């Protein structure tokens, strides 16, 4: 989980992000936060409990044709869930649309609201890794341009700067 930038390896793993952001959650080697433990268990998260906490009464996840829960639409969310969705999708886990929460992000909001320990630096590092590995999508009118916004641009720029890459506001890294 590192990238080559201007002749320097820049790590973007959980430890580098924790150090940069000053994350207060300290885990021993091999230890996981409650959120990761729950996500990695076979029984995982109780989707019914998630729906009851995040949705307004009588609302539920949007489902596939086979009945699998996929996402919660903004119109089905409580005000508190909408607030957390906006915070997460604008600042923590960037998204190109903010009208719904996919199941995995619902689990994160549920973990926050139920006060589970969450190693946010790991959540962010995993998201950067997934984001960086996605194939580029091309702009429909100009195939030389990407159609995807760059996620975590401020964090990545800050990490580059903290590892000695010269950063100026007018130059592209």
C-alpha angles and dihedrals in degrees: 000000000000138000135210110243123174094333096317134098109236115197118215098179124126093267094053092046092046091051092047096046096036094239109195097204107103117192129185119238108291093007119128132204118248091258093056092043091054093045092051096048119100091237091042118166125357101240092196090057090048091052092048092052101039102035132069114249112290094017129108144169121303106253137209121242087267092054099254113147111244113165146339116242118225091244090060095050131098116244090253091053091049090051093051091044091055092047094047098043094044100041115012109029108018117215133183091228131037104189098097144019119235116222096262092053089045086059090054093050089047090052091050094048093047090047098241116165109260126190094215093182089061092047090052094044091051090049092050090049092051092043093050092050096054116107112249117263115219126229109252094230101034113035091190090067128072118238094208125090117232110253123216094012095154093046093047091048090049092049090049091051093046090054094051104268107141109243125192125173093237099049126077114229 
